[in-house]
Amino acid sequence: MTKAIPLIIFACLWAGAIRAEQEAAAPEPMLAAASRPDSAPATALEGAKAGDSAPLPAAPSAPSPGATLPQWPLPASGTSAATATLVEVADPTAKLPPVSVAPLQAVPLYRQDELLDWIEQGRHLKQVRQDRCQLTQDIEARAKVMKIPSYQFLWGDMLAWGVCVKPDAEQGVKYLWAAAEQGLAPALEQLGRYYWKGILVQKDALRAETLMREAASQGLLKAQLEWVEMLLAGLGSPLDYEEAYQWLHGAVIGDKALHGRAASLLSRLAARMPANAVARAKAMR
């Protein structure tokens, strides 16, 4: 028995040495778990019970800044390697391209002949707009103070239809009458048409006939065409047929459309006239 004691002590020491070597070679549990890249971080509850089920899921990692924002493509020049996002910061030092504005050109006052041509062509108001209303005060002065018929007509139309001025139909018609009373054929024709069709004023057949006949007698083609149309519509008198036929038949018309319209009106009017009256009207110059 005494001999066996040293053997037992030696065996115990040898077993303890072996166990110490094994424990030194094996890593600690927490360090081993942290060293595994696919393992979840250890928690305070992990491994508390030997019979527990699967460990708790790991908390999701926070996304990196800008990871979920839509990305703009980088500039072609590659001047910046920073990621472009939807938010752009304006450069306060950048210069905007210059805005070109057409300079205002001085417009000369309208000559009498060119203004009358525009009026007869019906483009006088368009010309005023095209000149950007620069002559509004000059037109008003020549209508009010100087009482020039062509400018009275122009100013009256501008007022009647609100061109470059506040619309005032009553004053507009007043100035048209002022021009007509001075014998301006376009003013006579326009007022006659207004009273015939009830434009700005109430229809008045008698005034329409008087004004239109006077304008036609002055050789205004537009008035001569409309006067025949009025006669065919029942206005005026059969005694006016021969004179109206003579005026329109003797007109020189370069426009093909107007020439055809005049020929049609003359044919219709001749159908209401005696043959000798038509012959006399054609023979007169």
Secondary structure, 3 states (H helix, E strand, C coil): CCCHHHHHHHHHHHHHHHHHHHHHHCCCHHHHHHHCCCCCCCCCCCCCCCCCCCCCCCCCCCCCCCCCCCCECCCCCCCCCCCECCCCCCCCCCCCCCCCCCCCCCCCCCCHHHHHHHHHHCCHHHHHHHCCCCCHHHHHHHHHCCCCHHHHHHHHHHHHHCCCCCCCHHHHHHHHHHHHHCCCHHHHHHHHHHHHHCCCCCCCHHHHHHHHHHHHHCCCHHHHHHHHHHHHCCCCCHHHHHHHHHHHHCCCCCCHHHHHHHHHHHHHHHCCCCHHHHHHHHHCC
